[in-house]
Amino acid sequence: MNKEIAKSILKNTAVLMSSQVITWTMSFILLLFLPRYLGTVDYGRLYVAGSIMTIFLLFIDFGGRYSISKEVARNRDKVGEIAVSAIGIRIFFWAISFIFLVIFVIFTNYHRLEKILIIIYGISMLWEGVRKVLWSCFQGFEKMRFPSIGAITDQIFVTIAAVTALLLGANFLVIGIIYTIGSFINFYIHLRYSSLIIKEIPKFRFNDSLNLVKKGIPYFFWSIFGIIYYRVDAIMLSFMTPETVVGAYGAAYRFFDILMFIPSIFSIAVFPILSRIYKDKENLASTTTKSIDFIVLAGIPVSVIIFIFSPDIVDLFYGLRQYSSSVIILKIFSIGVILVYIDMILGTAILASSKLKEWTLVALGAVIINVGFNYIMIPFTQQNYHNGGIGAAIATLITELFVMLWALKITPKENFIGAKPIIIIKALLNGIILFLCLYFLRQIQIFWIAEAFIGLVIYFILLLALKVFEPQEIKFFKEYSTIKNLKNIILPTKDIK
């Protein structure tokens, strides 16, 4: 991998990871209170409302996370025109989406307060759509420090306000309103710092917006199909099972979502680079293969630890008394962790290439498979195990396997030039050893967090012993991962040029 590319990835990954440590900590604190104080029914209502907003927000974003970032990465001098065109058309999309959202709420049988929350979320989609445009512009510049400030502020506010409200007896509607206020704060921070990359605001041109929409169509369909298969399970569960089942499933899925921070951060850092070097086959291949190697090495211990310690995790964050049925769901999700990690990196490489139509068809196939298996598995597991969430989790696992196999097939072959399968083999071997070590430690009955930490240390030592990392890679990380360098990366003193 080119040294300049490696430095850019390290820089943005470090910034995003630092942000994630803070937001992750806040999320975990919130998880200690939210499920327990709301209970399975209200927690399920909050989860469903959020899932519905996520789906409708796709129509407003219209694939912008990828298309806008890609356009900015390749044409940074036109960032103002791109941003104005994108924001203008998204305001129009928001108006249409909000009307359909209101109609959807009217004809559903959701709880009255749940309907109110969905409408409130619908209003917030206006500034969320604008924020996503600004976020994509920052990503295209490979400058993620400022969006990170917004995310941190948002999460800290939500955690403090929500925990306080829960202690005072607030219901899910109040918590949802707090989420909405937090999202507005995040938007305001994006808007405030946007002048650092958008020096002047040109006039809105409808034709430019239409051209941007045309470029975003493949990304839009991929995003809509991807989110539907990623979120439709909650909606199907809400129609096919009691609210307590939805709440238990939502609790496990929430934790599963948090685990996606590693591939999500790495994908954000690497996407604009892959978009920028798409004609440089040598650097494209090395960047893609090294990204896959890294994500597999990171995903395997996460998958093993979550599988082994699922009961302890559920007990810590949710309480086994109310959420015991979440344990088996989380175990199933843990198996899918490595699949999702690989899918996200392969998907990033495909979205940065010219294989958008094929990838969109894969996403459509994933929707069909996911909905089909949910339709079969949810009633089956609900009837036989009184937990329809098991069926939804299995459907998710099958869908991710389907996506990974097709992603491997359609990823441009030049992206895999120089790949070393031996690294993946060594990683899998380390995963097996880690599983056996943790299983043995379970018998000794040490505190489970200490067991997990010991397992991670053993895993890292084995990576070094098996020489998974090349000498130049170790040298690079030693050189650029010092406290001084990381401080300069996370807290730069120079403005954007």
ZISULUR-V928291 format. One record per helix or strand of 3 or more residues. SS is the DSSP state (h for helix, s for strand). FROM is the first residue (numbers start at 0). TO is the last residue. If there is no record, write none. Layout:
((SS	FROM	TO) (SS	FROM	TO))
This chain:
((h	2	60) (h	63	73) (h	75	105) (h	111	139) (h	144	166) (h	171	195) (h	205	239) (h	242	257) (h	260	275) (h	280	307) (h	309	316) (h	319	322) (h	325	350) (h	355	384) (h	387	409) (h	412	415) (h	420	443) (h	447	464) (h	470	479) (h	482	489))
